[in-house]
Amino acid sequence: MQPLSRVTPATVDVLQSLLSAAAPTWGLLVIRESGRPAGSVCPILERLECSGWVPSAWDDDRNDRDRASACTNSRATGRALPDRH
């Protein structure tokens, strides 16, 4: 897990949404739960995934054409990983 280059209030809201989720969740639910716009949440989710903070997986019932973006199609699922230090 890489350290985050920046932690904004929006990043904190997204992390809180992910950590409070009872099950794996997806972009639209994080947007709804955090109260942040998609234009903030989607880049944050991408940074968290690239940094190893949020693993993701695709629903098996989606084809490759539908997998363009976790937020536009809202079916990439993930959850925040707890710090293991």
Residue pairs with C-beta under 8 A, 6 or more apart in sequence:
1 51
1 52
1 53
1 81
1 83
1 84
2 51
2 52
3 51
4 11
4 47
4 48
4 51
4 53
5 47
10 34
10 36
10 40
10 41
10 44
11 44
11 48
13 34
13 35
13 36
14 30
14 34
14 36
14 41
14 44
14 45
14 48
15 48
15 53
15 80
16 34
17 25
17 29
17 30
17 33
17 34
18 25
18 30
18 48
18 54
18 78
18 79
18 80
19 79
19 80
19 82
20 33
21 29
21 33
21 79
23 79
24 57
24 77
24 78
24 79
25 33
25 77
25 78
25 79
26 70
26 74
26 75
26 76
26 77
26 78
27 38
27 41
27 42
27 45
27 70
27 71
27 74
27 76
28 71
28 74
29 74
30 41
30 45
31 37
31 38
31 41
31 71
34 41
36 44
38 71
41 71
42 69
42 70
42 71
42 72
45 54
45 70
45 71
45 78
46 70
48 54
48 80
49 55
49 56
49 70
49 78
52 81
53 80
53 81
54 78
54 79
54 80
54 81
55 78
55 79
55 81
56 70
56 76
56 77
56 78
57 76
57 77
57 78
58 67
58 75
58 76
58 77
59 75
59 77
62 73
62 75
66 73
66 75
67 73
67 75
67 76
70 76
70 78
